[in-house]
Amino acid sequence: MSEPFFVPAADGASSGEDVDDEAVVRGTFATLDQWRRIQGPFTPISGSELARDDEDWPHFGVSQVAWSGFTVAIEHLQAIRAHIDVQAPNRPNLFAFAHQTLARTALIGAATAVWVLAPDDRAKRIERARNVVTYQQDEHHKYLRALQGLADHAGTDAVADHVAMRERELAAKRTADGQTAKYETTRIVREAALAAFKTKPLADEVVAGWRSGSGAAHGLLFPLLGRSPMAQGPSDGQGRATFFIGGHFELFSNAYMAAYHLANHGWSLLVRRGR
C-alpha cells in the first residue's frame, strides 16, 4: 500500500482518496514559475518586524536565513520539474533515489523558512535564526578546515579565520541569553509542519517523507522497500529473490508536496513580517 498523499484538506486531514500523483505534482508548476520571478535578495522594509529582527545579527539576519531556505526549496523543486516537465514524444525522467533526495532538500529549506518565521515572539524568531546560523557557520568551518588540509592557501586561511571570529561572536550572544539548543533537522521539520498544517497527523506525514528522503540521500535501500512500484523476481529457493524498482512519482510526491506547501507558507510569512 502506498503511503498517503500529502494534500492538506480544509479540515486539516490528509486526503484518503486515491490521487494521481503525477497530476498533483504538475499542478504546482505555475506557482513555481511565479516564485522564480521573485527578485532577490529579500529586503525587509524599514520598520517591519523582520527589519528589526535583522538588527540582532546583521551579518546573516533572520530574513536572510528564511530567504535562503525558501530559495533552496524552490531550486530543488524546480530541479525535479526539469526532469519531468518534458514535451512529447519525450517521457519524464524518473529516478528512484535522486528525486527523493531532491525533495528532501527542498523540504529542509522550506521547513527552515517556516520554523524561523512562524513564532509571533520576536525573541523566539531570533533564537531560532541564531541556531541555524550557528550550524551553518560550524559546517562551513569544517569544510574550510578540510580545504586547509589539502593545500596551503592564504585566502582560505583568511576566510577560516573570519568564520571562526563570527562563530565566537555569535556563541557569545547565545551564551549571554542562555541559548544552548543544538540544531536538529527532524525537530525543525516537525515543528515547521505543525506550525503550517496545525495537525499532528500531517506533521507525522512530513517527518516520514523527510526520513525516507534522508535514507535515499545516504544511499540506503529502505526508502524503496514495500513501495508499490517494486516488483519481485523469481525466488532462488533459499528464501531470497531479486527485486526490481525504477523511478515513480509515488516515491517522491508526498515529500515534494510537503515541501511545496511549506515553501508557500514560508513565503507568506516573509511577506507578512517583512513588508
VEXMI-682302 format. One record per residue (C-alpha): residue number from 0; residue in three letters; x negated, y negated, z. Coordinates in steps of 0.05 Angstrom, whole numbers, m for minus. Layout:
BEGIN
 num residuo      X      Y      Z
 NUM     ALA      X      Y      Z
...
END
This chain:
BEGIN
 num residuo      X      Y      Z
   0     MET      0      0      0
   1     SER    m27    m68    m18
   2     GLU    m35   m120     37
   3     PRO     19   m174     40
   4     PHE     10   m230     m9
   5     PHE     m2   m297     23
   6     VAL     56   m340      3
   7     PRO     79   m383     62
   8     ALA    155   m385     63
   9     ALA    198   m441     90
  10     ASP    209   m404    156
  11     GLY    134   m393    165
  12     ALA    137   m320    148
  13     SER    100   m286     93
  14     SER    140   m264     33
  15     GLY    157   m190     38
  16     GLU    178   m184    m34
  17     ASP    134   m156    m89
  18     VAL    100   m212   m126
  19     ASP     60   m220   m189
  20     ASP     m9   m234   m161
  21     GLU    m36   m260   m227
  22     ALA     23   m307   m238
  23     VAL     17   m337   m169
  24     VAL    m58   m349   m176
  25     ARG    m48   m380   m244
  26     GLY      6   m425   m214
  27     THR    m49   m462   m176
  28     PHE    m88   m485   m237
  29     ALA    m50   m551   m247
  30     THR    m67   m571   m176
  31     LEU   m140   m551   m185
  32     ASP   m141   m598   m245
  33     GLN   m115   m655   m201
  34     TRP   m166   m641   m147
  35     ARG   m223   m641   m197
  36     ARG   m204   m711   m218
  37     ILE   m213   m738   m148
  38     GLN   m273   m784   m148
  39     GLY   m322   m772    m92
  40     PRO   m352   m782    m44
  41     PHE   m292   m794      1
  42     THR   m300   m860     37
  43     PRO   m251   m876     93
  44     ILE   m222   m946     91
  45     SER   m244   m995    145
  46     GLY   m202   m988    208
  47     SER   m177   m918    193
  48     GLU   m184   m860    242
  49     LEU   m239   m828    201
  50     ALA   m278   m893    194
  51     ARG   m280   m897    270
  52     ASP   m297   m822    275
  53     ASP   m356   m830    228
  54     GLU   m388   m881    275
  55     ASP   m407   m824    321
  56     TRP   m457   m793    273
  57     PRO   m465   m837    211
  58     HIS   m518   m790    182
  59     PHE   m463   m738    167
  60     GLY   m397   m766    190
  61     VAL   m333   m729    207
  62     SER   m304   m749    140
  63     GLN   m363   m720    102
  64     VAL   m360   m655    140
  65     ALA   m288   m648    118
  66     TRP   m300   m674     47
  67     SER   m357   m625     36
  68     GLY   m314   m567     59
  69     PHE   m258   m589     12
  70     THR   m305   m595    m48
  71     VAL   m337   m527    m33
  72     ALA   m267   m497    m34
  73     ILE   m249   m530   m100
  74     GLU   m313   m507   m134
  75     HIS   m304   m435   m114
  76     LEU   m231   m432   m132
  77     GLN   m250   m463   m199
  78     ALA   m305   m411   m208
  79     ILE   m253   m356   m202
  80     ARG   m210   m392   m251
  81     ALA   m267   m396   m301
  82     HIS   m267   m320   m304
  83     ILE   m193   m311   m313
  84     ASP   m166   m373   m350
  85     VAL   m183   m349   m420
  86     GLN   m149   m353   m487
  87     ALA   m123   m292   m525
  88     PRO   m150   m246   m551
  89     ASN   m199   m252   m494
  90     ARG   m180   m218   m429
  91     PRO   m193   m242   m357
  92     ASN   m260   m221   m328
  93     LEU   m243   m189   m262
  94     PHE   m295   m166   m212
  95     ALA   m284   m120   m152
  96     PHE   m335   m154   m106
  97     ALA   m352   m222   m136
  98     HIS   m282   m251   m135
  99     GLN   m272   m232    m62
 100     THR   m339   m266    m47
 101     LEU   m319   m329    m83
 102     ALA   m251   m331    m48
 103     ARG   m286   m321     19
 104     THR   m330   m382      9
 105     ALA   m270   m423    m14
 106     LEU   m235   m401     49
 107     ILE   m293   m423     94
 108     GLY   m297   m491     61
 109     ALA   m223   m505     64
 110     ALA   m217   m479    135
 111     THR   m275   m524    157
 112     ALA   m240   m585    130
 113     VAL   m175   m568    166
 114     TRP   m209   m547    231
 115     VAL   m247   m612    237
 116     LEU   m189   m658    218
 117     ALA   m129   m623    249
 118     PRO   m134   m648    321
 119     ASP   m100   m714    336
 120     ASP   m150   m725    392
 121     ARG   m210   m764    365
 122     ALA   m258   m733    415
 123     LYS   m239   m663    391
 124     ARG   m250   m681    318
 125     ILE   m318   m709    335
 126     GLU   m336   m648    377
 127     ARG   m318   m601    320
 128     ALA   m355   m641    268
 129     ARG   m417   m641    313
 130     ASN   m410   m565    318
 131     VAL   m410   m557    243
 132     VAL   m467   m606    232
 133     THR   m509   m572    286
 134     TYR   m501   m506    250
 135     GLN   m517   m536    182
 136     GLN   m580   m570    209
 137     ASP   m603   m506    241
 138     GLU   m593   m465    178
 139     HIS   m627   m520    136
 140     HIS   m687   m519    183
 141     LYS   m692   m443    178
 142     TYR   m694   m449    102
 143     LEU   m747   m503    105
 144     ARG   m790   m461    151
 145     ALA   m784   m405    100
 146     LEU   m808   m452     46
 147     GLN   m866   m475     90
 148     GLY   m886   m402     97
 149     LEU   m892   m396     22
 150     ALA   m938   m455      7
 151     ASP   m966   m520     36
 152     HIS   m925   m579     12
 153     ALA   m925   m647     44
 154     GLY   m855   m663     20
 155     THR   m826   m600     51
 156     ASP   m863   m615    116
 157     ALA   m834   m686    118
 158     VAL   m763   m661    107
 159     ALA   m771   m607    160
 160     ASP   m796   m660    210
 161     HIS   m737   m704    194
 162     VAL   m687   m648    202
 163     ALA   m719   m629    269
 164     MET   m712   m701    292
 165     ARG   m638   m702    274
 166     GLU   m629   m635    309
 167     ARG   m658   m664    373
 168     GLU   m616   m727    368
 169     LEU   m551   m690    357
 170     ALA   m567   m639    411
 171     ALA   m577   m696    460
 172     LYS   m508   m725    443
 173     ARG   m475   m657    452
 174     THR   m511   m644    517
 175     ALA   m491   m712    544
 176     ASP   m418   m694    530
 177     GLY   m423   m624    557
 178     GLN   m413   m592    489
 179     THR   m442   m521    486
 180     ALA   m396   m484    437
 181     LYS   m430   m444    383
 182     TYR   m410   m444    310
 183     GLU   m363   m385    298
 184     THR   m335   m378    228
 185     THR   m280   m329    247
 186     ARG   m255   m376    301
 187     ILE   m256   m434    253
 188     VAL   m217   m395    201
 189     ARG   m165   m372    252
 190     GLU   m155   m439    285
 191     ALA   m151   m475    219
 192     ALA    m98   m425    195
 193     LEU    m58   m434    258
 194     ALA    m62   m510    250
 195     ALA    m39   m507    178
 196     PHE     12   m450    179
 197     LYS     35   m451    251
 198     THR     46   m376    260
 199     LYS      1   m321    285
 200     PRO     22   m270    231
 201     LEU     m1   m317    176
 202     ALA    m65   m333    213
 203     ASP    m77   m258    220
 204     GLU    m70   m251    145
 205     VAL   m120   m306    133
 206     VAL   m170   m275    180
 207     ALA   m160   m207    146
 208     GLY   m176   m239     79
 209     TRP   m237   m272    109
 210     ARG   m262   m205    137
 211     SER   m251   m170     71
 212     GLY   m289   m224     33
 213     SER   m345   m222     84
 214     GLY   m352   m147     72
 215     ALA   m356   m158     m3
 216     ALA   m407   m215      6
 217     HIS   m452   m168     45
 218     GLY   m446   m112     m6
 219     LEU   m404    m67     37
 220     LEU   m353    m19      8
 221     PHE   m296    m23     58
 222     PRO   m260    m82     23
 223     LEU   m244    m34    m34
 224     LEU   m222     26      6
 225     GLY   m149     42      5
 226     ARG   m132    m12    m44
 227     SER    m81      6    m98
 228     PRO   m129     m6   m158
 229     MET   m173     51   m132
 230     ALA   m167    118   m166
 231     GLN   m194    185   m142
 232     GLY   m230    232   m189
 233     PRO   m234    308   m182
 234     SER   m257    338   m116
 235     ASP   m322    377   m113
 236     GLY   m291    429    m67
 237     GLN   m332    405     m8
 238     GLY   m285    351     15
 239     ARG   m317    298    m30
 240     ALA   m293    263    m92
 241     THR   m313    206   m136
 242     PHE   m271    143   m132
 243     PHE   m264     90   m186
 244     ILE   m244     17   m179
 245     GLY   m252    m45   m221
 246     GLY   m233   m117   m214
 247     HIS   m160   m133   m200
 248     PHE   m120   m194   m178
 249     GLU    m95   m157   m117
 250     LEU   m165   m153    m89
 251     PHE   m174   m228    m81
 252     SER   m106   m261    m89
 253     ASN    m90   m264    m14
 254     ALA   m155   m298      5
 255     TYR   m151   m342    m57
 256     MET    m82   m367    m39
 257     ALA   m100   m377     34
 258     ALA   m159   m419     12
 259     TYR   m116   m458    m36
 260     HIS    m62   m474     16
 261     LEU   m115   m493     68
 262     ALA   m150   m538     17
 263     ASN    m84   m572      3
 264     HIS    m74   m583     77
 265     GLY   m145   m607     85
 266     TRP   m137   m659     30
 267     SER    m72   m685     61
 268     LEU   m109   m693    128
 269     LEU   m166   m730     94
 270     VAL   m116   m778     63
 271     ARG    m75   m786    127
 272     ARG   m134   m800    172
 273     GLY   m178   m837    122
 274     ARG   m132   m881     82
END
